Amino acid sequence: MKTYLPQIERRIFVRPNQTFGILNYDLDNAYPQRMLELVAASPTAKDCWNKRAKFIGGNGFEETSLGKQIINQKGLTLAKLLKAVATDKALFTGFGIHVNYNANFKIASVNYVKFEDIRLGDTDCPETVDKYAIYSDWGRKTWKNIMRSKITFLDKYNPDEQAIKNQVLATGGWDKYKGQLFYFNPEVDDYPLIEADSVWEDFETEAGIKIFNNREVTTGFLPSTMLFMQARREEADNSSPDNDELPYTNMPSQLEKDLGSFQGAKSAQKIIVIEYEDETSKPEFKPYSIQNNDKLFETTEKSVEARIIKGFSIPKELINSENTSGLSNGGEKKEAIREFNDNTAPDRMELSETFAEIFSHYYIDINPTENWSILTVPANVADDITGIKAGASINQLLLANIPAENKVATLVYAYGFKQAEAEAMCL
C-alpha cells in the first residue's frame, strides 16, 4: 500500500550570489525584511513578538549593576544590548554582535548588529568564506540597487590571538581592521526561519482584514449601487491624438470624477456605472445585494489570531487576558507567566552563555562574579490588572442581595477561594 504525502513548498531558498559574494536569504535575498513588514502589519503577530522578546530578555541581569555598564564609545549599555538581541532572537531565533579588538588582542568595543542586515559569506568564494556581509538595505527600500561598496564584511568570531593576527594582516593593519561578528544561528551553515514562519500567511490575512475594516469605515458603509445611464459619446479631449499623456484614451468625465470622490477613500467601488445605448433611457440608481461577510470575517479573524498565537508558542492568557476567567489572585495569568518563563528558559540560557563568552575576552573585568544569569519575568505582574478587575466584581457580589450560600459557591468555583475563606468573606 502506497502512502502519498502532500507536497510542502520550501519556506526559503538559499542560493550563492556571486555578485556580492554572499548566500541569498531566500530567492529575493530579503526574507527577514518581508517578515518584518508582515509582522508590523499584523497586530497579533506584533503583540506576540513583543511578549516573546520581553520574556527572553526577562527582568534584566541578576547582577543589577551590569545593566549600566557602557561597552562602546557610542554609550551602548549592557541592558540595551540585552534588550536588542532578545528582540531579534524572539522573532528571527538568532542575533548578531560585533566586536573589535585592541592591540593586546582584547575586545575593546561591543556593538549590536540588526539580524536582518546580516548575510552569510559565500562558502565557495575564497574572499568571503567565513565572513559575514553587513548591509542596511538588502530589501532595497532606500535604493533601487545594492551598492557593493557599502557592504561591510566582518570575520567570523574567533578570539584566538593567532586568528586575530592573521585577520589584521589580511586587511592591511589595525587601522583597516573592522573586527568580528558573533553570529548566533540555530541552523548549521544555513539561514533560520522566523519563530512563527509556519503561520506567516496568517499575518497577511489579519492585515487584509484590518484594511477591509478600515475601507468600510472610511466609506461610511455605503450600500453597493449600480448606476444605469446613457452611453457617453467621445469628447474632443478624449479622442485627440495630440494628448501626449494618454492618446486615444477616454478621460474621465466630470460625472465620473464626482462619483469617484463620493465613494470615499481606498477605492471603495460602491458604485458601478453601466452605460445604455438607448438615448431615451433615463439614468437610475439600483442597489444590488452582496453577501454579508460580517460573521465570516469575525470567524476568520478569531481563527487567524489563534493560529498566530500558537505559531509563537505563547500562552493565550498573555495575549487575550480579557477572555480569561479573571481569578481574584490572577491565577490563570500567573500560571501562564510561569509556563512561558519555562518555555523561554533555553533562550535566556543561550544569551547568558553568549555574554559570558564575549566578555570573558573584554579588556576590563566588568563582571567579577561571572554571573550572567537573566532574571525571569515576575509572576506578580498578573496581580496588577486582573486582580483589580476581579476585586471590583467580588465587591459587587458581596453587596448583592442574594443568599449567602450562593455567594460562597461563586467565590469558590468562579474565583478560586477556599471554602473557609469564602464563608469568612460572606459573614
C-alpha positions in Angstrom: 0.0 0.0 0.0 1.5 3.3 -1.1 1.4 6.3 1.1 1.1 9.7 -0.6 2.4 12.7 1.4 1.2 16.2 0.4 3.9 18.3 -1.2 5.0 21.1 1.1 6.6 24.1 -0.5 10.1 25.0 0.8 9.9 28.1 3.0 13.2 29.7 1.9 15.8 29.1 -0.8 19.5 29.7 -0.2 21.5 30.4 -3.3 25.0 31.7 -3.9 25.1 35.4 -5.1 28.4 35.7 -7.0 27.8 39.5 -7.5 28.1 40.2 -3.8 29.9 37.1 -2.6 27.1 36.0 -0.2 24.4 33.4 0.1 21.0 34.9 -0.6 18.4 34.8 2.2 15.6 33.3 0.0 15.2 34.0 -3.7 14.9 37.8 -3.3 17.5 37.9 -0.6 15.0 39.7 1.6 13.3 37.1 3.7 13.8 38.9 7.0 12.7 42.2 5.6 9.5 40.7 4.2 8.7 39.0 7.6 9.3 42.3 9.4 6.8 44.0 7.2 4.2 41.2 7.7 4.6 41.2 11.4 4.3 45.0 11.6 1.0 44.8 9.7 -0.4 42.2 12.0 -1.5 43.4 15.4 -1.5 39.9 16.9 1.9 39.0 15.5 3.4 42.2 16.7 2.0 41.6 20.2 3.3 38.1 20.2 6.8 39.2 19.1 6.8 41.9 21.9 5.7 39.3 24.5 8.3 36.8 23.4 11.1 39.4 23.4 10.0 40.5 26.9 10.3 37.0 28.3 13.6 36.2 26.6 15.1 39.4 27.9 13.4 38.8 31.3 13.8 41.2 34.1 17.4 42.0 33.3 20.6 40.6 34.7 20.7 39.1 38.2 23.7 41.3 38.8 21.9 44.6 38.8 25.0 46.7 38.3 25.7 45.0 34.9 23.0 46.7 33.0 24.6 50.2 33.4 28.0 49.1 32.1 28.9 51.0 28.9 30.5 48.8 26.3 31.4 51.1 23.4 32.2 54.7 22.6 28.6 55.4 21.5 27.3 54.8 25.0 25.7 51.4 24.5 24.9 49.7 27.8 24.7 46.0 28.5 21.0 46.4 29.4 20.3 47.9 25.9 22.3 45.2 24.2 20.4 42.5 26.1 17.1 44.0 25.0 18.2 44.3 21.4 19.5 40.8 21.0 16.4 39.4 22.9 14.2 41.2 20.4 16.0 39.7 17.4 16.0 36.2 19.0 12.3 36.4 19.7 11.5 36.7 16.0 14.4 35.5 14.0 15.7 33.0 16.6 19.1 34.4 16.0 21.1 37.6 16.6 24.4 39.3 15.8 27.0 41.1 18.0 30.0 42.9 16.5 33.3 43.0 18.5 36.5 44.8 17.8 39.9 44.3 19.4 42.8 46.4 20.7 46.5 45.7 20.1 46.6 43.4 23.1 44.0 41.2 21.4 41.3 42.0 23.9 37.8 43.1 23.0 37.7 46.9 23.2 34.2 47.5 22.0 30.9 45.6 21.5 28.1 46.7 19.1 24.7 45.4 18.2 24.0 44.5 14.6 20.5 44.0 13.3 19.9 40.4 12.4 18.1 41.3 9.1 21.2 43.2 7.9 23.4 40.1 8.1 24.2 37.7 5.2 26.4 34.7 5.2 29.5 34.8 3.0 29.6 32.5 0.0 31.3 29.3 1.1 32.6 28.8 -2.5 34.2 32.2 -2.7 37.7 32.4 -1.1 37.4 36.1 -0.4 34.2 35.9 1.6 34.2 32.4 3.1 34.0 32.5 6.9 32.8 36.1 6.7 29.5 37.9 7.1 28.2 40.7 4.9 26.5 43.7 6.7 24.3 45.9 4.7 21.3 48.1 5.8 19.1 47.9 2.7 19.0 44.3 1.4 15.3 44.8 0.8 16.0 47.8 -1.5 13.7 50.2 0.3 16.0 53.2 0.2 18.0 52.5 -3.0 16.9 50.6 -6.1 20.2 48.8 -6.4 22.5 47.3 -3.8 25.8 49.1 -3.7 28.7 46.7 -3.3 31.0 49.4 -2.0 28.7 49.9 1.1 28.7 46.3 2.1 30.9 45.7 5.2 32.5 42.2 5.5 33.3 41.0 9.0 35.3 38.0 10.0 33.6 35.2 12.0 34.0 35.5 15.7 37.2 33.8 16.9 39.0 35.3 20.0 42.2 33.2 19.4 45.2 35.6 19.3 46.7 34.0 16.2 43.4 34.1 14.3 43.1 37.8 15.1 46.7 38.4 13.9 46.0 36.7 10.6 42.9 38.7 10.1 44.6 42.0 10.8 47.5 41.2 8.4 45.0 40.2 5.7 43.2 43.5 6.0 46.4 45.6 5.9 46.9 46.6 9.5 45.0 47.6 12.7 43.8 50.9 11.1 41.9 48.9 8.5 40.7 46.0 10.6 36.9 46.0 11.1 36.6 43.3 13.8 34.5 40.2 14.0 30.8 39.2 14.2 29.4 36.8 16.7 26.5 35.3 14.7 24.1 33.2 16.7 22.2 31.0 14.4 20.2 27.9 15.4 20.8 26.4 12.0 24.1 24.9 10.8 25.5 26.7 7.7 22.0 27.9 6.7 19.6 30.7 7.5 16.9 30.3 10.2 13.2 30.7 9.7 11.4 33.2 11.9 9.8 31.9 15.1 6.3 31.7 13.6 7.2 31.0 10.0 4.5 28.2 9.8 1.8 30.8 10.1 3.2 33.9 8.3 0.3 33.7 5.8 -2.0 34.5 8.7 0.0 37.7 9.4 -1.0 38.7 5.9 -4.6 37.6 6.4 -5.0 39.6 9.5 -3.5 42.7 7.8 -6.0 42.2 5.0 -9.0 42.1 7.4 -7.7 45.3 9.0 -7.5 47.0 5.7 -11.0 45.8 4.8 -12.5 47.1 8.0 -10.8 50.5 7.5 -12.2 50.7 4.0 -15.7 50.1 5.2 -15.3 52.8 7.9 -13.8 55.4 5.6 -16.5 54.9 3.0 -19.3 55.2 5.6 -20.6 51.6 5.0 -22.2 52.8 1.7 -24.5 50.3 0.1 -23.3 48.9 -3.2 -25.1 50.5 -6.1 -25.4 50.3 -9.9 -25.9 53.4 -12.0 -27.6 52.9 -15.4 -27.0 55.8 -17.7 -26.9 56.7 -21.4 -23.6 55.8 -23.1 -21.4 58.9 -23.2 -20.1 60.0 -26.5 -16.4 60.6 -27.1 -15.5 64.1 -26.2 -13.0 66.2 -28.1 -10.3 66.0 -25.4 -10.7 62.2 -25.3 -10.2 61.4 -28.9 -7.4 63.9 -29.7 -4.2 62.4 -30.9 -2.4 65.5 -29.6 -2.8 64.2 -26.0 0.7 63.3 -25.1 -0.1 61.6 -21.8 -2.9 59.3 -22.8 -3.5 59.4 -26.6 -6.8 57.9 -27.9 -8.0 57.1 -24.4 -11.1 58.1 -22.6 -10.5 60.8 -20.0 -13.0 60.6 -17.0 -16.0 62.9 -17.3 -17.0 65.3 -14.6 -19.7 62.9 -13.5 -17.2 60.1 -13.1 -14.9 62.3 -11.1 -17.8 63.3 -8.8 -18.8 59.7 -8.4 -15.3 58.7 -7.5 -15.0 61.4 -4.8 -18.4 60.5 -3.5 -17.4 56.9 -3.0 -14.7 57.8 -0.5 -11.1 56.7 0.1 -9.4 53.4 -0.5 -11.2 52.7 -3.8 -14.4 51.6 -2.2 -16.1 50.8 -5.5 -19.5 51.0 -4.0 -21.0 52.4 -7.3 -20.6 50.7 -10.7 -21.5 52.6 -13.9 -23.4 50.7 -16.7 -23.9 52.6 -19.9 -27.1 52.4 -22.1 -27.0 52.9 -25.8 -30.7 53.9 -25.9 -30.8 57.7 -25.6 -34.3 57.6 -24.2 -33.2 55.6 -21.2 -33.3 57.5 -18.0 -30.3 57.1 -15.6 -31.4 55.4 -12.4 -29.7 54.0 -9.3 -30.3 50.5 -8.3 -28.8 48.9 -5.1 -27.6 45.4 -5.5 -27.2 43.0 -2.7 -23.9 41.5 -1.7 -23.1 38.7 0.7 -23.0 39.7 4.3 -19.5 38.8 5.4 -19.6 40.1 9.0 -19.9 36.6 10.5 -17.4 35.2 8.1 -14.8 37.9 8.9 -15.4 37.5 12.6 -14.8 33.8 12.4 -11.8 34.2 10.2 -10.3 36.8 12.5 -10.6 34.7 15.5 -9.1 31.6 13.9 -6.3 33.6 12.4 -5.5 35.2 15.8 -5.5 31.8 17.4 -3.1 30.3 14.9 -0.7 33.3 15.2 -0.6 32.9 19.0 0.0 29.2 18.6 2.8 29.8 16.0 4.7 31.9 18.5 4.1 29.3 21.2 2.7 31.9 23.6 0.1 31.0 26.2 -3.2 32.6 25.1 -3.7 34.1 28.5 -0.8 36.5 27.9 -2.4 37.8 24.7 -6.1 37.6 25.3 -6.1 38.2 29.0 -9.6 39.8 28.8 -11.0 36.4 27.8 -9.7 34.6 30.9 -12.0 34.0 33.9 -10.0 36.5 36.0 -9.3 34.7 39.3 -9.0 37.1 42.2 -5.3 36.3 42.6 -4.6 36.4 38.8 -4.2 32.6 38.9 -4.6 31.9 35.2 -2.2 34.7 34.1 0.3 33.8 36.9 0.3 30.2 35.6 0.8 31.4 32.0 3.7 33.5 33.1 5.4 30.6 34.9 4.8 28.4 31.8 6.2 30.9 29.4 9.2 31.6 31.7 9.9 27.8 31.5 9.5 27.7 27.7 11.9 30.6 27.1 14.5 29.4 29.7 16.7 27.9 26.9 16.7 31.3 25.1 17.8 33.1 28.2 20.5 30.5 28.8 21.8 31.0 25.3 22.0 34.7 25.8 23.8 34.3 29.2 26.3 32.0 27.6 26.9 34.4 24.8 27.5 37.3 27.1 29.8 35.2 29.3 31.8 34.1 26.3 32.2 37.6 24.7 33.0 39.5 27.9 35.5 36.9 29.1 37.7 38.4 26.5 36.9 42.1 27.3 39.8 44.4 28.1 38.5 45.0 31.6 36.6 42.7 34.0 33.1 44.2 34.2 31.6 41.2 35.9 33.8 39.9 38.7 31.1 37.5 40.0 30.9 35.9 36.5 27.2 35.7 37.0 25.5 36.4 33.6 22.1 34.9 34.6 19.0 36.7 33.4 16.0 37.1 35.7 12.6 35.7 34.7 9.5 37.9 34.4 7.9 38.0 37.8 4.5 36.3 38.1 3.2 39.0 40.4 2.6 41.3 37.4 -0.6 39.4 36.9 -2.0 41.0 40.1 -2.0 44.5 38.6 -4.9 44.4 36.2 -6.6 41.1 36.6 -6.7 41.4 40.4 -8.2 44.9 40.2 -10.9 43.8 37.8 -11.7 40.7 39.9 -11.7 42.7 43.1 -14.4 45.0 41.7 -16.5 42.0 40.7 -16.1 40.4 44.1 -17.2 43.6 45.9 -20.4 43.7 43.7 -21.0 40.0 44.5 -20.7 40.6 48.3 -23.1 43.5 48.2 -25.6 41.7 46.0 -29.0 40.8 47.6 -28.6 37.0 47.1 -28.4 34.2 49.7 -25.0 33.8 51.4 -24.6 30.2 50.2 -24.8 31.4 46.6 -22.1 34.0 47.2 -19.9 31.3 48.8 -20.4 29.0 45.9 -19.5 31.7 43.4 -16.3 32.7 45.3 -15.2 29.1 45.5 -15.9 27.9 41.9 -15.6 31.2 39.9 -12.8 33.0 41.8 -10.8 30.1 43.3 -11.2 30.8 47.0 -11.1 28.1 49.6 -14.3 27.2 51.3 -13.3 28.7 54.6 -12.1 31.9 53.0 -15.3 32.3 51.1 -17.5 31.7 54.1 -15.5 34.2 56.2 -16.0 36.9 53.5 -19.7 36.4 53.5 -20.3 36.7 57.3 
